[in-house]
Structures are given as structure tokens and as C-alpha cells.
Amino acid sequence: MEFKDVSKGMWVESVHGIGKVLVVDEASQSVLVEQLVHEEQWALSVDEISEDPQLHNGCDQYY
């Protein structure tokens, strides 16, 4: 995924699971992601996340 495509509030997937982007840090090209189920947070590189087209804003489940 390219850094320019990442935005606050979008749902992404990583090896840690599905989460919502809370913060986008341009300086380090990283994001802070909050896990979907538990309130655990991860600081991840953009290379570690991928956008899942089956997840979309306003809905926290697959369609």
C-alpha cells in the first residue's frame, strides 16, 4: 500500500488483524492503528498494512 493512499479513519489489515487508522505520521511514513475487537493499538509501517476492499468506513464487518 502506498503512503499517499492511507488516511485517518480507514480500515486496514495487517498481520495483527483488522484495525482502524487513528494517526498518519508523514515524517516516519507510519500509522497508529487500533484493533477492531480489543482496544489494543499498533504503530505500523505503511509496508505492514493493506487495504481490504471488503472493509469500508461505517461498517466494521465484511460484506
N, CA, C and O atoms as CSV, one atom per row, in Angstrom:
chain,resi,resn,atom,element,x,y,z
A,1,MET,N,N,0.836,-1.162,0.000
A,1,MET,CA,C,0.000,0.000,0.000
A,1,MET,C,C,0.893,1.241,0.000
A,1,MET,O,O,1.917,1.262,0.683
A,2,GLU,N,N,0.526,2.251,-0.741
A,2,GLU,CA,C,1.318,3.471,-0.818
A,2,GLU,C,C,0.873,4.450,0.260
A,2,GLU,O,O,-0.306,4.525,0.604
A,3,PHE,N,N,1.836,5.197,0.785
A,3,PHE,CA,C,1.552,6.114,1.879
A,3,PHE,C,C,0.480,7.133,1.509
A,3,PHE,O,O,-0.356,7.470,2.347
A,4,LYS,N,N,0.484,7.629,0.282
A,4,LYS,CA,C,-0.480,8.644,-0.145
A,4,LYS,C,C,-1.923,8.125,-0.115
A,4,LYS,O,O,-2.865,8.917,-0.101
A,5,ASP,N,N,-2.097,6.801,-0.106
A,5,ASP,CA,C,-3.428,6.205,-0.111
A,5,ASP,C,C,-3.988,5.986,1.291
A,5,ASP,O,O,-5.152,5.612,1.439
A,6,VAL,N,N,-3.175,6.215,2.322
A,6,VAL,CA,C,-3.595,5.978,3.702
A,6,VAL,C,C,-4.212,7.250,4.270
A,6,VAL,O,O,-3.676,8.344,4.095
A,7,SER,N,N,-5.350,7.092,4.957
A,7,SER,CA,C,-5.981,8.252,5.585
A,7,SER,C,C,-6.560,7.861,6.944
A,7,SER,O,O,-6.887,6.700,7.188
A,8,LYS,N,N,-6.675,8.843,7.807
A,8,LYS,CA,C,-7.238,8.633,9.130
A,8,LYS,C,C,-8.675,8.131,8.998
A,8,LYS,O,O,-9.457,8.652,8.203
A,9,GLY,N,N,-9.008,7.117,9.786
A,9,GLY,CA,C,-10.365,6.581,9.778
A,9,GLY,C,C,-10.579,5.388,8.867
A,9,GLY,O,O,-11.612,4.726,8.959
A,10,MET,N,N,-9.629,5.098,7.989
A,10,MET,CA,C,-9.827,3.968,7.079
A,10,MET,C,C,-9.529,2.653,7.789
A,10,MET,O,O,-8.730,2.615,8.724
A,11,TRP,N,N,-10.157,1.601,7.353
A,11,TRP,CA,C,-9.942,0.262,7.896
A,11,TRP,C,C,-8.834,-0.408,7.099
A,11,TRP,O,O,-8.832,-0.367,5.869
A,12,VAL,N,N,-7.896,-1.023,7.804
A,12,VAL,CA,C,-6.786,-1.706,7.155
A,12,VAL,C,C,-6.579,-3.067,7.800
A,12,VAL,O,O,-7.121,-3.359,8.866
A,13,GLU,N,N,-5.796,-3.879,7.141
A,13,GLU,CA,C,-5.486,-5.212,7.632
A,13,GLU,C,C,-3.969,-5.341,7.755
A,13,GLU,O,O,-3.223,-4.816,6.927
A,14,SER,N,N,-3.526,-6.039,8.787
A,14,SER,CA,C,-2.097,-6.304,8.980
A,14,SER,C,C,-1.958,-7.699,9.573
A,14,SER,O,O,-2.949,-8.405,9.762
A,15,VAL,N,N,-0.729,-8.090,9.862
A,15,VAL,CA,C,-0.520,-9.398,10.487
A,15,VAL,C,C,-1.148,-9.448,11.881
A,15,VAL,O,O,-1.388,-10.530,12.418
A,16,HIS,N,N,-1.415,-8.278,12.466
A,16,HIS,CA,C,-2.038,-8.208,13.784
A,16,HIS,C,C,-3.551,-8.339,13.724
A,16,HIS,O,O,-4.190,-8.586,14.747
A,17,GLY,N,N,-4.128,-8.178,12.550
A,17,GLY,CA,C,-5.569,-8.254,12.377
A,17,GLY,C,C,-6.105,-6.994,11.713
A,17,GLY,O,O,-5.361,-6.229,11.101
A,18,ILE,N,N,-7.408,-6.797,11.848
A,18,ILE,CA,C,-8.088,-5.658,11.238
A,18,ILE,C,C,-8.104,-4.507,12.232
A,18,ILE,O,O,-8.324,-4.708,13.427
A,19,GLY,N,N,-7.871,-3.307,11.733
A,19,GLY,CA,C,-7.881,-2.147,12.606
A,19,GLY,C,C,-8.208,-0.875,11.863
A,19,GLY,O,O,-8.253,-0.837,10.634
A,20,LYS,N,N,-8.438,0.170,12.641
A,20,LYS,CA,C,-8.785,1.478,12.103
A,20,LYS,C,C,-7.599,2.422,12.289
A,20,LYS,O,O,-7.009,2.476,13.368
A,21,VAL,N,N,-7.253,3.161,11.245
A,21,VAL,CA,C,-6.142,4.103,11.309
A,21,VAL,C,C,-6.548,5.294,12.175
A,21,VAL,O,O,-7.534,5.975,11.892
A,22,LEU,N,N,-5.767,5.537,13.244
A,22,LEU,CA,C,-6.028,6.656,14.144
A,22,LEU,C,C,-5.169,7.873,13.810
A,22,LEU,O,O,-5.634,9.012,13.860
A,23,VAL,N,N,-3.901,7.609,13.465
A,23,VAL,CA,C,-2.947,8.689,13.188
A,23,VAL,C,C,-2.088,8.292,11.995
A,23,VAL,O,O,-1.668,7.141,11.873
A,24,VAL,N,N,-1.835,9.249,11.125
A,24,VAL,CA,C,-0.935,9.055,9.987
A,24,VAL,C,C,0.260,9.979,10.204
A,24,VAL,O,O,0.098,11.198,10.269
A,25,ASP,N,N,1.456,9.409,10.317
A,25,ASP,CA,C,2.669,10.188,10.560
A,25,ASP,C,C,3.496,10.252,9.281
A,25,ASP,O,O,4.152,9.281,8.905
A,26,GLU,N,N,3.459,11.399,8.622
A,26,GLU,CA,C,4.177,11.557,7.356
A,26,GLU,C,C,5.686,11.481,7.535
A,26,GLU,O,O,6.385,10.943,6.676
A,27,ALA,N,N,6.196,12.014,8.643
A,27,ALA,CA,C,7.649,12.052,8.864
A,27,ALA,C,C,8.261,10.664,8.890
A,27,ALA,O,O,9.324,10.445,8.309
A,28,SER,N,N,7.605,9.723,9.556
A,28,SER,CA,C,8.147,8.365,9.662
A,28,SER,C,C,7.468,7.373,8.723
A,28,SER,O,O,7.800,6.187,8.717
A,29,GLN,N,N,6.507,7.868,7.921
A,29,GLN,CA,C,5.760,7.002,6.995
A,29,GLN,C,C,5.160,5.820,7.749
A,29,GLN,O,O,5.257,4.672,7.313
A,30,SER,N,N,4.530,6.125,8.902
A,30,SER,CA,C,3.923,5.080,9.712
A,30,SER,C,C,2.528,5.508,10.143
A,30,SER,O,O,2.135,6.664,9.981
A,31,VAL,N,N,1.797,4.561,10.692
A,31,VAL,CA,C,0.432,4.816,11.149
A,31,VAL,C,C,0.224,4.204,12.521
A,31,VAL,O,O,0.903,3.248,12.895
A,32,LEU,N,N,-0.716,4.759,13.267
A,32,LEU,CA,C,-1.160,4.170,14.521
A,32,LEU,C,C,-2.516,3.568,14.236
A,32,LEU,O,O,-3.434,4.256,13.788
A,33,VAL,N,N,-2.638,2.267,14.501
A,33,VAL,CA,C,-3.855,1.526,14.176
A,33,VAL,C,C,-4.442,0.948,15.457
A,33,VAL,O,O,-3.716,0.400,16.287
A,34,GLU,N,N,-5.766,1.071,15.618
A,34,GLU,CA,C,-6.440,0.476,16.769
A,34,GLU,C,C,-7.159,-0.786,16.303
A,34,GLU,O,O,-7.863,-0.783,15.293
A,35,GLN,N,N,-6.969,-1.854,17.057
A,35,GLN,CA,C,-7.565,-3.140,16.722
A,35,GLN,C,C,-9.085,-3.058,16.749
A,35,GLN,O,O,-9.659,-2.314,17.544
A,36,LEU,N,N,-9.716,-3.803,15.903
A,36,LEU,CA,C,-11.162,-3.804,15.756
A,36,LEU,C,C,-11.871,-4.293,17.011
A,36,LEU,O,O,-12.813,-3.650,17.475
A,37,VAL,N,N,-11.439,-5.413,17.567
A,37,VAL,CA,C,-12.163,-6.038,18.679
A,37,VAL,C,C,-11.713,-5.500,20.033
A,37,VAL,O,O,-12.540,-5.063,20.833
A,38,HIS,N,N,-10.429,-5.529,20.290
A,38,HIS,CA,C,-9.889,-5.053,21.554
A,38,HIS,C,C,-9.340,-3.654,21.332
A,38,HIS,O,O,-9.070,-3.274,20.193
A,39,GLU,N,N,-9.173,-2.902,22.369
A,39,GLU,CA,C,-8.686,-1.536,22.210
A,39,GLU,C,C,-7.161,-1.469,22.195
A,39,GLU,O,O,-6.568,-0.504,22.677
A,40,GLU,N,N,-6.548,-2.480,21.650
A,40,GLU,CA,C,-5.090,-2.531,21.510
A,40,GLU,C,C,-4.686,-1.682,20.307
A,40,GLU,O,O,-5.409,-1.621,19.312
A,41,GLN,N,N,-3.526,-1.026,20.401
A,41,GLN,CA,C,-3.047,-0.185,19.308
A,41,GLN,C,C,-1.675,-0.639,18.845
A,41,GLN,O,O,-0.881,-1.160,19.628
A,42,TRP,N,N,-1.403,-0.432,17.548
A,42,TRP,CA,C,-0.125,-0.799,16.969
A,42,TRP,C,C,0.423,0.382,16.182
A,42,TRP,O,O,-0.327,1.082,15.501
A,43,ALA,N,N,1.724,0.603,16.275
A,43,ALA,CA,C,2.416,1.551,15.405
A,43,ALA,C,C,3.023,0.709,14.287
A,43,ALA,O,O,3.876,-0.142,14.538
A,44,LEU,N,N,2.588,0.945,13.070
A,44,LEU,CA,C,2.996,0.120,11.939
A,44,LEU,C,C,3.541,0.966,10.803
A,44,LEU,O,O,3.127,2.107,10.600
A,45,SER,N,N,4.463,0.394,10.077
A,45,SER,CA,C,4.946,0.990,8.847
A,45,SER,C,C,3.868,0.811,7.788
A,45,SER,O,O,3.077,-0.131,7.860
A,46,VAL,N,N,3.831,1.685,6.830
A,46,VAL,CA,C,2.856,1.565,5.747
A,46,VAL,C,C,3.036,0.253,4.995
A,46,VAL,O,O,2.073,-0.288,4.453
A,47,ASP,N,N,4.260,-0.260,4.960
A,47,ASP,CA,C,4.528,-1.535,4.285
A,47,ASP,C,C,3.865,-2.715,4.994
A,47,ASP,O,O,3.700,-3.777,4.395
A,48,GLU,N,N,3.486,-2.543,6.256
A,48,GLU,CA,C,2.898,-3.625,7.041
A,48,GLU,C,C,1.379,-3.687,6.962
A,48,GLU,O,O,0.770,-4.600,7.519
A,49,ILE,N,N,0.760,-2.733,6.281
A,49,ILE,CA,C,-0.701,-2.725,6.207
A,49,ILE,C,C,-1.170,-2.877,4.777
A,49,ILE,O,O,-0.436,-2.594,3.830
A,50,SER,N,N,-2.402,-3.326,4.636
A,50,SER,CA,C,-3.024,-3.397,3.320
A,50,SER,C,C,-4.487,-3.024,3.461
A,50,SER,O,O,-5.126,-3.321,4.470
A,51,GLU,N,N,-4.999,-2.378,2.449
A,51,GLU,CA,C,-6.408,-2.016,2.456
A,51,GLU,C,C,-7.197,-3.230,1.985
A,51,GLU,O,O,-6.835,-3.874,1.001
A,52,ASP,N,N,-8.258,-3.530,2.685
A,52,ASP,CA,C,-9.109,-4.648,2.305
A,52,ASP,C,C,-10.374,-4.085,1.672
A,52,ASP,O,O,-11.147,-3.417,2.359
A,53,PRO,N,N,-10.610,-4.327,0.399
A,53,PRO,CA,C,-11.777,-3.757,-0.275
A,53,PRO,C,C,-13.112,-4.216,0.310
A,53,PRO,O,O,-14.143,-3.599,0.042
A,54,GLN,N,N,-13.110,-5.281,1.098
A,54,GLN,CA,C,-14.360,-5.741,1.708
A,54,GLN,C,C,-14.675,-5.004,3.007
A,54,GLN,O,O,-15.770,-5.147,3.551
A,55,LEU,N,N,-13.725,-4.219,3.505
A,55,LEU,CA,C,-13.969,-3.388,4.675
A,55,LEU,C,C,-14.176,-1.965,4.189
A,55,LEU,O,O,-13.504,-1.515,3.261
A,56,HIS,N,N,-15.101,-1.263,4.811
A,56,HIS,CA,C,-15.321,0.115,4.416
A,56,HIS,C,C,-15.776,0.929,5.614
A,56,HIS,O,O,-16.296,0.383,6.587
A,57,ASN,N,N,-15.579,2.236,5.537
A,57,ASN,CA,C,-15.944,3.112,6.644
A,57,ASN,C,C,-17.431,3.006,6.954
A,57,ASN,O,O,-18.256,2.875,6.050
A,58,GLY,N,N,-17.763,3.064,8.236
A,58,GLY,CA,C,-19.157,2.994,8.649
A,58,GLY,C,C,-19.636,1.581,8.907
A,58,GLY,O,O,-20.774,1.382,9.331
A,59,CYS,N,N,-18.789,0.602,8.659
A,59,CYS,CA,C,-19.179,-0.794,8.876
A,59,CYS,C,C,-17.948,-1.560,9.310
A,59,CYS,O,O,-16.927,-1.537,8.623
A,60,ASP,N,N,-18.031,-2.234,10.436
A,60,ASP,CA,C,-16.857,-2.927,10.952
A,60,ASP,C,C,-16.868,-4.429,10.663
A,60,ASP,O,O,-16.270,-5.221,11.392
A,61,GLN,N,N,-17.556,-4.801,9.593
A,61,GLN,CA,C,-17.573,-6.217,9.250
A,61,GLN,C,C,-17.536,-6.386,7.724
A,61,GLN,O,O,-17.760,-5.438,6.972
A,62,TYR,N,N,-17.253,-7.605,7.296
A,62,TYR,CA,C,-17.207,-7.896,5.861
A,62,TYR,C,C,-18.600,-7.873,5.291
A,62,TYR,O,O,-19.572,-8.120,6.005
A,63,TYR,N,N,-18.709,-7.579,4.020
A,63,TYR,CA,C,-19.995,-7.653,3.326
A,63,TYR,C,C,-19.918,-8.607,2.172
A,63,TYR,O,O,-20.907,-8.803,1.466
